[in-house]
Amino acid sequence: MHNDSLKTLVVDALEDLKAKDVALLDVSRLTSVTDLMVVASGTSTRHVAALADSVIEKAKANDIQPLGVEGQSGSDWVLVDLGDIVVHVMLPETRQLYDLERLWADLPSDSELQQGHSGA
């Protein structure tokens, strides 16, 4: 599945169950691990789990098997790895604590890191 289609699938799955504050972070120039991170909040641990389950079910319905799912037991933060897109669903206080949006925005790109070492 093309990244744009996968992104639409993920966002639709989250919006279907009323995820809060959905953010899309293009990290393709920062890491080779994934191209896009989607961060969303749920209103309770049950809501966080349901949002993650919605993403997983829609992915599987489109023949996309998640590469991994972490955090389902506690459900204050569930990560769904779909390869080119990694989805983080969190309680608002967990999201505020880890502040992934700021963390990833502040990271230098691979090319910026290489430029910094070229003069050494």
Secondary structure as UniProt FT lines:
FT   HELIX           3..16
FT   TURN            17..18
FT   STRAND          20..26
FT   TURN            28..30
FT   STRAND          36..41
FT   HELIX           45..61
FT   TURN            62..63
FT   STRAND          68..70
FT   TURN            72..74
FT   STRAND          77..81
FT   STRAND          85..90
FT   HELIX           92..98
FT   HELIX           100..106
FT   HELIX           110..118
//
